[in-house]
Amino acid sequence: MSIYDSIAIQAILPHRYPFLLVDKIIELVPRERIVGIKQVTVNEQFFQGHFPGAPVMPGVLQIEALAQVGAILALREFEDRESKIPFFSGIDKARFRRPVVPGDTLTLEVTALRIGSKVQKMQGVAKVDGQITAEAEIMCMLGDREMKG
């Protein structure tokens, strides 16, 4: 079951292919917690060079996927979210525990530590089959996005 599908996610996030790294949202407690899913397929662009013959999802992209899920949690609180854009302002305590490979289902759990009007701080944990693959504290600032028509 999904709370937000890819179309609903694109209505909230400014990210698009090939950099949209969340496929659906399956759990949501407003202002507290969110869980997203990324189906990792062999067709991902990053696998062409990371690494040929031994494809592994880069850890920094796992952190980016967590940040995108966290941005959904934060941005959905704003009526004018289409005029906002989330920018990383910090990553603390990042750890990478296990490789993510084609065929994996990456579960992205993000818990809000602070949701404000400008600054967000969240704890993110990425898992495959219940095993932690990456975790970090993520901070972002919401900036104003210029709308180009």
Residue frames relative to the residue before (quaternion, step in Angstrom):
aa qw qx qy qz dx dy dz
M 1.0000 0.0000 0.0000 0.0000 0.00 0.00 0.00
S 0.0923 -0.7961 0.5934 0.0744 3.57 -0.99 0.71
I 0.4158 -0.6827 0.5527 0.2356 3.50 -1.16 0.78
Y 0.7609 0.0685 -0.0365 0.6442 3.55 1.12 -0.83
D 0.2417 -0.7368 0.6100 0.1631 3.57 -0.94 0.88
S 0.7524 -0.4053 0.2492 0.4556 3.59 -1.25 0.01
I 0.6223 0.5330 -0.3499 0.4542 3.62 1.05 -0.64
A 0.6676 0.4882 -0.2962 0.4778 3.60 0.93 -0.89
I 0.6186 0.5392 -0.3409 0.4586 3.59 1.05 -0.75
Q 0.6823 0.4861 -0.2914 0.4619 3.59 0.93 -0.86
A 0.5948 0.5419 -0.3683 0.4656 3.58 1.22 -0.29
I 0.6992 0.4303 -0.2547 0.5109 3.60 1.26 -0.40
L 0.7733 0.3392 -0.1695 0.5082 3.59 0.81 -1.04
P 0.4319 -0.6862 0.5112 0.2852 3.60 -1.11 0.58
H 0.5220 0.6648 -0.4007 0.3536 3.64 1.23 -0.31
R 0.0583 -0.7766 0.6272 0.0134 3.54 -1.20 0.70
Y 0.6960 -0.4364 0.3533 0.4476 3.56 -1.32 0.25
P 0.6076 -0.1974 -0.7689 -0.0262 1.59 -1.94 1.59
F 0.5892 0.6257 -0.3576 0.3653 3.60 1.20 0.18
L 0.4952 0.5983 -0.4622 0.4280 3.61 1.21 0.15
L 0.0767 -0.8594 0.5047 -0.0283 3.58 -0.37 1.26
V 0.6554 0.4118 -0.3447 0.5311 3.59 1.12 0.63
D 0.3004 -0.7925 0.5140 0.1321 3.57 -0.82 1.08
K 0.7967 -0.1093 0.0825 0.5887 3.58 1.04 -0.72
I 0.3398 -0.6848 0.6037 0.2261 3.51 -1.36 0.37
I 0.1555 -0.8304 0.5324 0.0538 3.58 -0.74 1.06
E 0.7764 0.1301 -0.1052 0.6077 3.60 1.24 -0.30
L 0.0695 0.7941 -0.6004 0.0641 3.55 -1.10 0.72
V 0.0071 0.7206 -0.6931 0.0177 3.51 -0.96 1.03
P 0.4191 -0.7528 0.4346 0.2623 3.61 -0.18 1.26
R 0.8579 0.1076 -0.1422 0.4819 3.52 -1.10 1.00
E 0.7172 0.4352 -0.2573 0.4796 3.63 1.25 0.09
R 0.8161 -0.1266 0.1839 0.5330 3.58 0.54 -1.19
I 0.0072 -0.7766 0.6296 -0.0215 3.54 -1.20 0.70
V 0.1121 -0.7749 0.6190 0.0610 3.57 -1.14 0.69
G 0.0653 -0.7987 0.5981 -0.0059 3.54 -0.82 1.09
I 0.2983 -0.7316 0.5887 0.1709 3.51 -1.37 0.28
K 0.0621 -0.7407 0.6679 0.0385 3.53 -1.15 0.81
Q 0.2269 -0.7433 0.6154 0.1316 3.57 -0.66 1.13
V 0.2145 -0.7933 0.5608 0.1012 3.57 -0.50 1.17
T 0.0450 -0.8199 0.5704 -0.0173 3.56 -0.53 1.20
V 0.6341 -0.5403 0.3994 0.3827 3.55 -1.26 0.43
N 0.6226 0.5801 -0.3263 0.4115 3.61 1.22 -0.42
E 0.4210 0.7043 -0.4810 0.3086 3.63 1.22 -0.08
Q 0.5454 -0.6539 0.4189 0.3156 3.59 -0.89 0.94
F 0.6583 0.5476 -0.3293 0.3978 3.59 0.92 -0.84
F 0.5911 0.5878 -0.3750 0.4056 3.62 1.13 -0.46
Q 0.5238 0.6389 -0.4189 0.3768 3.62 1.17 -0.38
G 0.8152 0.2134 -0.1035 0.5283 3.57 1.00 -0.75
H 0.7422 0.3590 -0.1915 0.5325 3.63 1.26 -0.14
F 0.5383 -0.6772 -0.4630 0.1929 1.84 0.56 2.33
P 0.5458 -0.6138 0.4362 0.3675 3.65 -0.91 0.77
G 0.8105 0.2184 -0.1908 0.5090 3.56 -0.78 1.06
A 0.7808 0.1140 -0.0732 0.6099 3.60 1.24 -0.32
P 0.0446 -0.8681 0.4940 0.0218 3.60 0.64 1.13
V 0.0355 0.7704 -0.6318 0.0772 3.55 -0.92 1.08
M 0.4237 -0.6809 0.5309 0.2738 3.59 -0.91 0.90
P 0.4668 -0.6861 0.4722 0.2972 3.61 -0.73 0.99
G 0.5605 -0.6275 0.4363 0.3189 3.55 -1.01 0.88
V 0.6404 0.5301 -0.3384 0.4410 3.58 0.98 -0.78
L 0.6467 0.4964 -0.3310 0.4752 3.61 1.11 -0.53
Q 0.5707 0.5444 -0.3820 0.4816 3.58 1.19 -0.42
I 0.6458 0.4983 -0.3102 0.4883 3.58 1.01 -0.83
E 0.6249 0.5273 -0.3292 0.4723 3.60 1.02 -0.78
A 0.6412 0.5166 -0.3255 0.4649 3.61 0.95 -0.83
L 0.6323 0.5117 -0.3235 0.4835 3.60 1.01 -0.80
A 0.6557 0.5132 -0.3126 0.4572 3.58 0.95 -0.87
Q 0.6413 0.5183 -0.3326 0.4578 3.60 0.99 -0.74
V 0.6364 0.5034 -0.3269 0.4845 3.59 1.00 -0.78
G 0.6499 0.5101 -0.3079 0.4718 3.59 1.00 -0.82
A 0.6296 0.5318 -0.3313 0.4594 3.58 1.05 -0.74
I 0.6015 0.5378 -0.3605 0.4680 3.60 1.07 -0.64
L 0.6381 0.5292 -0.3195 0.4590 3.58 0.95 -0.90
A 0.7140 0.4496 -0.2537 0.4730 3.59 0.91 -0.93
L 0.7157 0.4872 -0.2742 0.4186 3.59 0.73 -1.06
R 0.6091 0.5728 -0.3706 0.4044 3.60 1.03 -0.63
E 0.6004 0.5756 -0.3485 0.4321 3.59 1.26 -0.29
F 0.6961 0.4677 -0.2589 0.4792 3.59 1.25 -0.34
E 0.4576 -0.6816 0.5071 0.2624 3.57 -0.87 1.01
D 0.7583 0.3578 -0.1770 0.5154 3.57 1.03 -0.86
R 0.1519 0.8531 -0.4897 0.0963 3.59 1.14 0.66
E 0.6065 0.5663 -0.3703 0.4177 3.61 1.09 -0.56
S 0.6801 0.4523 -0.2943 0.4963 3.60 1.23 -0.28
K 0.6318 0.5179 -0.3223 0.4781 3.60 1.32 0.08
I 0.0661 -0.7667 0.6362 0.0548 3.53 -1.24 0.53
P 0.3362 -0.7572 0.5238 0.1981 3.61 -0.83 0.97
F 0.0944 -0.7771 0.6213 0.0340 3.57 -0.96 0.96
F 0.4998 -0.6179 0.5122 0.3257 3.57 -1.00 0.84
S 0.0551 -0.7813 0.6186 0.0625 3.57 -1.02 0.74
G 0.8145 -0.0928 0.0307 0.5719 3.57 1.26 -0.13
I 0.0892 -0.7410 0.6625 0.0632 3.50 -1.27 0.57
D 0.0142 -0.8028 0.5950 -0.0355 3.57 -0.68 1.13
K 0.8582 0.1782 -0.1211 0.4660 3.52 -1.33 0.47
A 0.2486 0.7774 -0.5372 0.2128 3.60 1.00 0.78
R 0.0375 0.7757 -0.6268 0.0629 3.53 -0.96 0.97
F 0.1801 -0.7629 0.6150 0.0850 3.53 -1.11 0.81
R 0.1929 -0.8560 0.4785 0.0347 3.55 -0.55 1.22
R 0.8074 -0.0199 0.0751 0.5848 3.58 1.01 -0.77
P 0.5446 -0.6329 0.4323 0.3406 3.61 -1.06 0.68
V 0.2353 -0.7076 0.6464 0.1617 3.53 -1.30 0.56
V 0.0703 -0.8276 0.5556 -0.0387 3.54 -0.69 1.17
P 0.6909 -0.4540 0.3324 0.4540 3.60 -1.22 0.27
G 0.7389 0.3677 -0.3027 0.4766 3.54 -0.98 0.94
D 0.5763 0.5905 -0.3786 0.4193 3.58 1.22 -0.34
T 0.2647 -0.6900 0.6443 0.1968 3.52 -1.30 0.53
L 0.1952 -0.7967 0.5674 0.0723 3.54 -0.49 1.27
T 0.1686 -0.7681 0.6135 0.0723 3.56 -0.69 1.14
L 0.1501 -0.8170 0.5567 0.0081 3.55 -0.69 1.20
E 0.0350 -0.8179 0.5731 -0.0361 3.58 -0.27 1.31
V 0.0004 -0.8063 0.5896 -0.0471 3.56 -0.71 1.08
T 0.1151 -0.7818 0.6123 0.0252 3.54 -0.89 1.06
A 0.4230 -0.7104 0.5065 0.2446 3.56 -0.85 1.00
L 0.1908 -0.7426 0.6316 0.1147 3.54 -1.01 0.89
R 0.7698 -0.0853 0.0619 0.6295 3.56 1.18 -0.70
I 0.0065 -0.7632 0.6461 -0.0036 3.56 -0.85 1.00
G 0.0260 0.8044 -0.5892 0.0712 3.53 -0.54 1.23
S 0.6932 -0.4667 0.3323 0.4372 3.55 -1.26 -0.10
K 0.7833 0.2476 -0.1433 0.5520 3.61 1.17 -0.48
V 0.8054 0.2461 -0.0954 0.5307 3.61 0.87 -0.96
Q 0.1096 -0.7781 0.6179 0.0273 3.54 -0.96 0.97
K 0.0234 -0.7635 0.6445 0.0330 3.58 -1.14 0.67
M 0.0392 0.8194 -0.5643 0.0925 3.54 -0.76 1.10
Q 0.3357 -0.6872 0.6034 0.2257 3.52 -1.32 0.45
G 0.0596 -0.8187 0.5711 0.0056 3.57 -0.73 1.05
V 0.0427 -0.7713 0.6351 0.0065 3.53 -1.10 0.81
A 0.1571 -0.7699 0.6150 0.0666 3.56 -0.81 1.09
K 0.0250 -0.8101 0.5852 -0.0281 3.57 -0.96 0.92
V 0.1182 -0.7180 0.6769 0.1112 3.50 -1.37 0.46
D 0.8394 -0.0462 -0.0177 0.5412 3.58 -0.73 1.09
G 0.7265 -0.4545 0.2369 0.4578 3.58 0.98 0.87
Q 0.6257 0.5167 -0.3434 0.4728 3.60 1.26 -0.11
I 0.4632 -0.6827 0.4916 0.2787 3.57 -0.88 0.94
T 0.1821 -0.7767 0.5963 0.0900 3.54 -0.95 0.98
A 0.7829 -0.0690 0.0774 0.6134 3.58 1.09 -0.76
E 0.0185 0.7789 -0.6269 0.0065 3.55 -1.24 0.53
A 0.1237 0.7868 -0.5960 0.1022 3.55 -1.15 0.62
E 0.3730 -0.6163 0.6235 0.3040 3.48 -1.42 0.24
I 0.1274 -0.8118 0.5698 0.0059 3.54 -0.77 1.11
M 0.0870 -0.7706 0.6295 0.0486 3.54 -0.97 0.90
C 0.0392 0.7853 -0.6178 0.0061 3.54 -1.10 0.70
M 0.2869 -0.7085 0.6168 0.1877 3.48 -1.34 0.43
L 0.3144 -0.7251 0.5766 0.2070 3.54 -1.05 0.74
G 0.1123 -0.7970 0.5929 0.0237 3.51 -0.66 1.17
D 0.5383 -0.5833 0.4848 0.3674 3.53 -1.31 0.13
R 0.2600 -0.7654 0.5758 0.1223 3.52 -0.93 1.00
E 0.3880 -0.6844 0.5635 0.2522 3.53 -0.96 0.89
M 0.3006 -0.7486 0.5634 0.1782 3.55 -0.82 0.98
K 0.0828 -0.7875 0.6103 0.0241 3.55 -0.76 1.08
G 0.2488 -0.8180 0.5065 0.1118 3.55 -0.72 1.03
